[in-house]
Amino acid sequence: MSGLGVSGVILLIVVALLLFGPKKLPELGRAFGSTLREFKKGAREIMEDDDKQDRKDASRTEAREEQPRAQRLPD
């Protein structure tokens, strides 16, 4: 909340109460919370998939680099 002070937050709460009423605010809060949770979960899964793919690519590259060394015959 870099641009909002205490008075700005209070003003937003009052406006939300006037617009939605006290009975709707908990429902909106729950909906917002579950949406945020799902978004974070999806972002985390995407990051984990990318990490797994990077590790898989790195292991393939290492295997290719080690393969020619193993095929050489000693002098």
MMTF fields as JSON, N, C-alpha, C and O atoms, coordinates in Angstrom:
{
  "mmtfVersion": "1.0.0",
  "mmtfProducer": "UNKNOWN",
  "numBonds": 299,
  "numAtoms": 300,
  "numGroups": 75,
  "numChains": 1,
  "numModels": 1,
  "chainsPerModel": [1],
  "groupsPerChain": [75],
  "chainIdList": ["A"],
  "bondAtomList": [4, 2, 8, 6, 12, 10, 16, 14, 20, 18, 24, 22, 28, 26, 32, 30, 36, 34, 40, 38, 44, 42, 48, 46, 52, 50, 56, 54, 60, 58, 64, 62, 68, 66, 72, 70, 76, 74, 80, 78, 84, 82, 88, 86, 92, 90, 96, 94, 100, 98, 104, 102, 108, 106, 112, 110, 116, 114, 120, 118, 124, 122, 128, 126, 132, 130, 136, 134, 140, 138, 144, 142, 148, 146, 152, 150, 156, 154, 160, 158, 164, 162, 168, 166, 172, 170, 176, 174, 180, 178, 184, 182, 188, 186, 192, 190, 196, 194, 200, 198, 204, 202, 208, 206, 212, 210, 216, 214, 220, 218, 224, 222, 228, 226, 232, 230, 236, 234, 240, 238, 244, 242, 248, 246, 252, 250, 256, 254, 260, 258, 264, 262, 268, 266, 272, 270, 276, 274, 280, 278, 284, 282, 288, 286, 292, 290, 296, 294],
  "bondOrderList": [1, 1, 1, 1, 1, 1, 1, 1, 1, 1, 1, 1, 1, 1, 1, 1, 1, 1, 1, 1, 1, 1, 1, 1, 1, 1, 1, 1, 1, 1, 1, 1, 1, 1, 1, 1, 1, 1, 1, 1, 1, 1, 1, 1, 1, 1, 1, 1, 1, 1, 1, 1, 1, 1, 1, 1, 1, 1, 1, 1, 1, 1, 1, 1, 1, 1, 1, 1, 1, 1, 1, 1, 1, 1],
  "groupList": [{"groupName": "MET", "atomNameList": ["N", "CA", "C", "O"], "elementList": ["N", "C", "C", "O"], "formalChargeList": [0, 0, 0, 0], "bondAtomList": [1, 0, 2, 1, 3, 2], "bondOrderList": [1, 1, 2], "singleLetterCode": "M", "chemCompType": "L-PEPTIDE LINKING"}, {"groupName": "SER", "atomNameList": ["N", "CA", "C", "O"], "elementList": ["N", "C", "C", "O"], "formalChargeList": [0, 0, 0, 0], "bondAtomList": [1, 0, 2, 1, 3, 2], "bondOrderList": [1, 1, 2], "singleLetterCode": "S", "chemCompType": "L-PEPTIDE LINKING"}, {"groupName": "GLY", "atomNameList": ["N", "CA", "C", "O"], "elementList": ["N", "C", "C", "O"], "formalChargeList": [0, 0, 0, 0], "bondAtomList": [1, 0, 2, 1, 3, 2], "bondOrderList": [1, 1, 2], "singleLetterCode": "G", "chemCompType": "PEPTIDE LINKING"}, {"groupName": "LEU", "atomNameList": ["N", "CA", "C", "O"], "elementList": ["N", "C", "C", "O"], "formalChargeList": [0, 0, 0, 0], "bondAtomList": [1, 0, 2, 1, 3, 2], "bondOrderList": [1, 1, 2], "singleLetterCode": "L", "chemCompType": "L-PEPTIDE LINKING"}, {"groupName": "VAL", "atomNameList": ["N", "CA", "C", "O"], "elementList": ["N", "C", "C", "O"], "formalChargeList": [0, 0, 0, 0], "bondAtomList": [1, 0, 2, 1, 3, 2], "bondOrderList": [1, 1, 2], "singleLetterCode": "V", "chemCompType": "L-PEPTIDE LINKING"}, {"groupName": "ILE", "atomNameList": ["N", "CA", "C", "O"], "elementList": ["N", "C", "C", "O"], "formalChargeList": [0, 0, 0, 0], "bondAtomList": [1, 0, 2, 1, 3, 2], "bondOrderList": [1, 1, 2], "singleLetterCode": "I", "chemCompType": "L-PEPTIDE LINKING"}, {"groupName": "ALA", "atomNameList": ["N", "CA", "C", "O"], "elementList": ["N", "C", "C", "O"], "formalChargeList": [0, 0, 0, 0], "bondAtomList": [1, 0, 2, 1, 3, 2], "bondOrderList": [1, 1, 2], "singleLetterCode": "A", "chemCompType": "L-PEPTIDE LINKING"}, {"groupName": "PHE", "atomNameList": ["N", "CA", "C", "O"], "elementList": ["N", "C", "C", "O"], "formalChargeList": [0, 0, 0, 0], "bondAtomList": [1, 0, 2, 1, 3, 2], "bondOrderList": [1, 1, 2], "singleLetterCode": "F", "chemCompType": "L-PEPTIDE LINKING"}, {"groupName": "PRO", "atomNameList": ["N", "CA", "C", "O"], "elementList": ["N", "C", "C", "O"], "formalChargeList": [0, 0, 0, 0], "bondAtomList": [1, 0, 2, 1, 3, 2], "bondOrderList": [1, 1, 2], "singleLetterCode": "P", "chemCompType": "L-PEPTIDE LINKING"}, {"groupName": "LYS", "atomNameList": ["N", "CA", "C", "O"], "elementList": ["N", "C", "C", "O"], "formalChargeList": [0, 0, 0, 0], "bondAtomList": [1, 0, 2, 1, 3, 2], "bondOrderList": [1, 1, 2], "singleLetterCode": "K", "chemCompType": "L-PEPTIDE LINKING"}, {"groupName": "GLU", "atomNameList": ["N", "CA", "C", "O"], "elementList": ["N", "C", "C", "O"], "formalChargeList": [0, 0, 0, 0], "bondAtomList": [1, 0, 2, 1, 3, 2], "bondOrderList": [1, 1, 2], "singleLetterCode": "E", "chemCompType": "L-PEPTIDE LINKING"}, {"groupName": "ARG", "atomNameList": ["N", "CA", "C", "O"], "elementList": ["N", "C", "C", "O"], "formalChargeList": [0, 0, 0, 0], "bondAtomList": [1, 0, 2, 1, 3, 2], "bondOrderList": [1, 1, 2], "singleLetterCode": "R", "chemCompType": "L-PEPTIDE LINKING"}, {"groupName": "THR", "atomNameList": ["N", "CA", "C", "O"], "elementList": ["N", "C", "C", "O"], "formalChargeList": [0, 0, 0, 0], "bondAtomList": [1, 0, 2, 1, 3, 2], "bondOrderList": [1, 1, 2], "singleLetterCode": "T", "chemCompType": "L-PEPTIDE LINKING"}, {"groupName": "ASP", "atomNameList": ["N", "CA", "C", "O"], "elementList": ["N", "C", "C", "O"], "formalChargeList": [0, 0, 0, 0], "bondAtomList": [1, 0, 2, 1, 3, 2], "bondOrderList": [1, 1, 2], "singleLetterCode": "D", "chemCompType": "L-PEPTIDE LINKING"}, {"groupName": "GLN", "atomNameList": ["N", "CA", "C", "O"], "elementList": ["N", "C", "C", "O"], "formalChargeList": [0, 0, 0, 0], "bondAtomList": [1, 0, 2, 1, 3, 2], "bondOrderList": [1, 1, 2], "singleLetterCode": "Q", "chemCompType": "L-PEPTIDE LINKING"}],
  "groupTypeList": [0, 1, 2, 3, 2, 4, 1, 2, 4, 5, 3, 3, 5, 4, 4, 6, 3, 3, 3, 7, 2, 8, 9, 9, 3, 8, 10, 3, 2, 11, 6, 7, 2, 1, 12, 3, 11, 10, 7, 9, 9, 2, 6, 11, 10, 5, 0, 10, 13, 13, 13, 9, 14, 13, 11, 9, 13, 6, 1, 11, 12, 10, 6, 11, 10, 10, 14, 8, 11, 6, 14, 11, 3, 8, 13],
  "groupIdList": [1, 2, 3, 4, 5, 6, 7, 8, 9, 10, 11, 12, 13, 14, 15, 16, 17, 18, 19, 20, 21, 22, 23, 24, 25, 26, 27, 28, 29, 30, 31, 32, 33, 34, 35, 36, 37, 38, 39, 40, 41, 42, 43, 44, 45, 46, 47, 48, 49, 50, 51, 52, 53, 54, 55, 56, 57, 58, 59, 60, 61, 62, 63, 64, 65, 66, 67, 68, 69, 70, 71, 72, 73, 74, 75],
  "secStructList": [7, 7, 1, 7, 7, 2, 2, 2, 2, 2, 2, 2, 2, 2, 2, 2, 2, 2, 2, 2, 7, 6, 6, 2, 2, 2, 2, 2, 2, 2, 2, 2, 2, 2, 2, 2, 2, 2, 2, 2, 2, 2, 2, 2, 2, 2, 2, 2, 2, 2, 2, 2, 2, 2, 2, 2, 2, 2, 2, 2, 2, 2, 2, 2, 2, 2, 2, 2, 2, 2, 2, 7, 7, 7, 7],
  "xCoordList": [0.842, 0.0, 0.883, 0.858, 1.638, 2.601, 1.93, 2.381, 0.866, 0.238, -0.932, -1.432, -1.385, -2.536, -2.089, -1.27, -2.646, -2.398, -3.532, -4.39, -3.52, -4.562, -5.919, -6.914, -5.963, -7.244, -7.777, -8.989, -6.899, -7.322, -7.911, -8.896, -7.308, -7.812, -9.176, -10.088, -9.317, -10.606, -11.67, -12.799, -11.324, -12.269, -12.698, -13.876, -11.754, -12.095, -13.027, -13.953, -12.798, -13.664, -15.07, -16.046, -15.181, -16.501, -17.235, -18.425, -16.542, -17.171, -17.612, -18.702, -16.781, -17.151, -18.374, -19.254, -18.441, -19.617, -20.871, -21.935, -20.747, -21.908, -22.349, -23.545, -21.396, -21.736, -22.3, -23.311, -21.666, -22.026, -22.83, -23.52, -22.756, -23.467, -22.663, -21.796, -22.941, -22.143, -22.337, -21.468, -23.443, -23.67, -22.89, -22.503, -22.655, -21.975, -20.456, -19.777, -19.908, -18.454, -17.738, -16.721, -18.218, -17.518, -17.525, -16.542, -18.617, -18.683, -17.678, -16.999, -17.584, -16.625, -15.193, -14.336, -14.942, -13.609, -13.225, -12.096, -14.159, -13.892, -13.64, -12.728, -14.449, -14.276, -12.923, -12.235, -12.549, -11.256, -10.116, -9.136, -10.248, -9.215, -9.043, -7.917, -10.151, -10.043, -9.484, -8.731, -9.845, -9.299, -7.798, -7.046, -7.364, -5.94, -5.183, -4.078, -5.76, -5.146, -4.975, -3.917, -6.01, -5.936, -4.888, -4.166, -4.804, -3.819, -2.404, -1.55, -2.157, -0.836, -0.498, 0.639, -1.486, -1.273, -0.895, 0.029, -1.616, -1.314, 0.059, 0.792, 0.413, 1.728, 2.831, 3.862, 2.627, 3.616, 3.786, 4.908, 2.681, 2.76, 3.508, 4.283, 3.28, 3.982, 5.478, 6.293, 5.837, 7.256, 7.904, 9.034, 7.207, 7.752, 7.912, 8.9, 6.963, 7.07, 8.274, 8.995, 8.491, 9.645, 10.948, 11.892, 11.001, 12.205, 12.478, 13.625, 11.432, 11.603, 12.124, 13.002, 11.582, 12.01, 13.461, 14.227, 13.848, 15.231, 16.187, 17.244, 15.819, 16.67, 16.776, 17.84, 15.667, 15.656, 16.563, 17.324, 16.478, 17.324, 18.795, 19.651, 19.093, 20.478, 21.048, 22.205, 20.262, 20.764, 20.99, 21.922, 20.165, 20.366, 21.651, 22.399, 21.907, 23.113, 24.348, 25.326, 24.306, 25.438, 25.661, 26.805, 24.601, 24.728, 25.371, 26.183, 25.017, 25.604, 27.081, 27.884, 27.448, 28.848, 29.705, 30.867, 29.164, 29.925, 30.013, 30.94, 29.1, 29.056, 30.316, 30.872, 30.8, 32.002, 33.231, 34.076, 33.356, 34.497, 34.495, 35.558, 33.353, 33.257, 33.592, 34.019, 33.412, 33.655, 35.124, 35.538, 35.913, 37.326, 38.061, 37.78, 38.989, 39.814, 41.086, 41.635, 41.556, 42.804, 43.989, 44.003, 44.976, 46.177, 47.107, 48.156],
  "yCoordList": [-1.179, 0.0, 1.237, 2.022, 1.405, 2.496, 3.856, 4.827, 3.944, 5.235, 5.524, 6.649, 4.538, 4.725, 4.872, 4.104, 5.867, 6.018, 5.383, 4.698, 5.621, 5.067, 5.638, 4.914, 6.933, 7.551, 6.999, 6.857, 6.687, 6.11, 4.721, 4.375, 3.929, 2.579, 2.651, 1.906, 3.541, 3.71, 4.149, 3.66, 5.058, 5.527, 4.376, 4.259, 3.535, 2.385, 1.414, 0.881, 1.183, 0.288, 0.848, 0.113, 2.149, 2.784, 2.696, 2.384, 2.967, 2.902, 1.468, 1.258, 0.484, -0.916, -1.293, -1.998, -0.835, -1.113, -0.5, -1.119, 0.72, 1.383, 0.693, 0.553, 0.266, -0.357, -1.766, -2.102, -2.581, -3.993, -4.371, -5.391, -3.594, -3.92, -4.867, -5.585, -4.873, -5.692, -7.198, -7.973, -7.627, -9.065, -9.624, -10.793, -8.808, -9.274, -9.255, -10.023, -8.409, -8.274, -9.578, -9.89, -10.352, -11.62, -12.576, -13.277, -12.606, -13.459, -12.998, -13.817, -11.69, -11.156, -11.442, -11.768, -11.319, -11.616, -13.068, -13.363, -13.977, -15.406, -15.692, -16.442, -15.094, -15.309, -14.776, -15.423, -13.609, -13.031, -13.905, -14.14, -14.381, -15.239, -16.54, -16.967, -17.176, -18.443, -18.218, -19.049, -17.108, -16.784, -16.57, -17.069, -15.835, -15.575, -16.872, -17.066, -17.749, -19.036, -19.878, -20.468, -19.934, -20.706, -20.129, -20.875, -18.811, -18.163, -18.513, -18.849, -18.436, -18.768, -20.231, -20.56, -21.107, -22.535, -22.796, -23.558, -22.158, -22.319, -21.784, -22.409, -20.634, -20.056, -20.953, -21.132, -21.515, -22.41, -23.664, -24.129, -24.217, -25.414, -25.137, -25.972, -23.976, -23.616, -23.496, -23.976, -22.852, -22.7, -24.063, -24.296, -24.961, -26.296, -27.085, -27.802, -26.966, -27.658, -27.15, -27.935, -25.828, -25.257, -25.753, -26.08, -25.811, -26.297, -27.754, -28.131, -28.577, -29.988, -30.133, -30.954, -29.335, -29.405, -28.956, -29.555, -27.902, -27.438, -28.509, -28.734, -29.172, -30.229, -31.402, -32.002, -31.721, -32.829, -32.506, -33.359, -31.263, -30.851, -30.852, -31.255, -30.405, -30.366, -31.773, -32.001, -32.709, -34.086, -34.717, -35.503, -34.391, -34.918, -34.36, -35.084, -33.076, -32.446, -33.074, -33.36, -33.29, -33.92, -35.338, -35.763, -36.062, -37.435, -37.446, -38.322, -36.489, -36.412, -36.055, -36.573, -35.178, -34.777, -35.917, -36.042, -36.744, -37.841, -39.048, -39.847, -39.199, -40.37, -40.513, -41.611, -39.489, -39.682, -40.052, -40.807, -39.55, -39.887, -41.374, -41.993, -41.943, -43.354, -44.26, -45.396, -43.796, -44.626, -44.631, -45.485, -43.696, -43.656, -44.869, -45.321, -45.369, -46.48, -45.922, -44.932, -46.554, -46.061, -46.298, -47.247, -45.42, -45.533, -46.597, -46.814],
  "zCoordList": [0.0, 0.0, 0.0, 0.947, -1.026, -1.063, -1.204, -0.598, -1.989, -2.216, -1.301, -1.283, -0.539, 0.33, 1.774, 2.28, 2.41, 3.833, 4.615, 4.057, 5.908, 6.77, 6.391, 6.352, 6.112, 5.754, 4.431, 4.27, 3.49, 2.214, 2.378, 1.726, 3.246, 3.502, 4.17, 3.811, 5.135, 5.819, 4.826, 4.869, 3.942, 2.927, 2.01, 1.674, 1.608, 0.763, 1.481, 0.868, 2.749, 3.524, 3.62, 3.47, 3.869, 3.972, 2.639, 2.607, 1.546, 0.22, -0.082, -0.614, 0.251, 0.023, 0.841, 0.348, 2.081, 2.914, 2.316, 2.322, 1.798, 1.204, -0.083, -0.334, -0.892, -2.174, -2.008, -2.624, -1.196, -1.129, 0.105, 0.102, 1.123, 2.357, 3.227, 2.73, 4.506, 5.426, 5.246, 5.645, 4.661, 4.484, 3.297, 3.311, 2.276, 1.068, 1.206, 0.524, 2.06, 2.142, 2.512, 1.893, 3.49, 3.764, 2.57, 2.331, 1.83, 0.639, -0.408, -1.028, -0.603, -1.57, -1.126, -1.948, 0.16, 0.686, 0.471, 0.078, 0.725, 0.506, -0.974, -1.321, -1.835, -3.275, -3.738, -4.527, -3.251, -3.615, -3.098, -3.804, -1.871, -1.289, -2.049, -2.305, -2.414, -3.152, -4.554, -5.063, -5.176, -6.492, -6.405, -7.243, -5.402, -5.214, -4.929, -5.435, -4.133, -3.815, -5.08, -5.294, -5.913, -7.157, -8.103, -8.765, -8.166, -9.024, -8.566, -9.387, -7.268, -6.737, -6.991, -7.327, -6.831, -7.057, -8.515, -8.799, -9.431, -10.852, -11.209, -11.976, -10.661, -10.929, -10.381, -11.029, -9.201, -8.594, -9.448, -9.646, -9.957, -10.795, -12.091, -12.556, -12.668, -13.903, -13.644, -14.433, -12.528, -12.195, -11.941, -12.371, -11.253, -10.99, -12.285, -12.45, -13.201, -14.485, -15.27, -15.885, -15.247, -15.936, -15.317, -16.036, -13.986, -13.314, -13.658, -13.899, -13.681, -14.023, -15.448, -15.713, -16.365, -17.761, -17.894, -18.648, -17.164, -17.211, -16.694, -17.283, -15.594, -15.041, -16.012, -16.159, -16.671, -17.628, -18.815, -19.27, -19.32, -20.434, -20.034, -20.821, -18.82, -18.352, -18.229, -18.58, -17.741, -17.607, -18.978, -19.146, -19.942, -21.301, -21.902, -22.559, -21.677, -22.199, -21.565, -22.256, -20.254, -19.566, -20.079, -20.237, -20.335, -20.825, -22.209, -22.506, -23.052, -24.393, -24.314, -25.09, -23.387, -23.264, -22.73, -23.119, -21.855, -21.27, -22.2, -22.069, -23.108, -23.975, -24.838, -24.871, -25.534, -26.362, -25.533, -26.012, -24.319, -23.474, -23.136, -23.085, -22.912, -22.54, -23.722, -23.515, -24.932, -26.106, -26.52, -27.305, -26.009, -26.374, -25.798, -24.688, -26.57, -26.108, -25.484, -25.967, -24.415, -23.802, -24.734, -25.519, -24.63, -25.485, -25.014, -25.621]
}
